[in-house]
Amino acid sequence: MSRRPQLQSLQDALSTLTDRFKDKPAYQLALVKNAWQATLGEAATQKVHKFSMHEGVLHVHLQSDSLRHELSLQRSRLLVALNEALEGAVVLEELALH
């Protein structure tokens, strides 16, 4: 008698695959970049030179001084929106715009 293979949903399979990467900084940074793009859109994402994270602080290096100024005026709202988009996968405590 042959055994049936153990079937699981696609969501469970992907969750099993990505669980071991959740604590890795590169994975967390990729989640943050996706949240940034979802929150601010493609145009603002293209003006970012570099993202980095250190101890809960997201450092965003922007190519546009005007965008940096506009985002600095909305820093607290942007931080709340990013944390909502991340749904607890990564918690950002501060946003530093460079």
Steps between C-alpha positions, in 0.01 A plus 500: 500500500648840405488795732367832388745787521451746781327797336504848645370833382722732298489756781627241751775389264619858441480577870716195578749609235528863618492438879872442521573836332274722711776599742753576225571871442486468120152344516377771738645772277322350198171511694565865586576587137175337390307689770666827392399442140145402598467808721669767288486360149749435224602864442618551859669159502704588192640806679644287781873442470530251785304341785667371815381396845677504832339424838145588390600815315433513128757714319382621160752674275308711250620654175246783514529783753141606443370148565716477814347827624142390424551164671665658802184708554294179498752279681274381783207424266735321261642289782150397610401416141815291446446307824138434399611377158759271664228345719740428785752306290751779569449780753654834411565729795647798315543632147821681401499682168838580346 
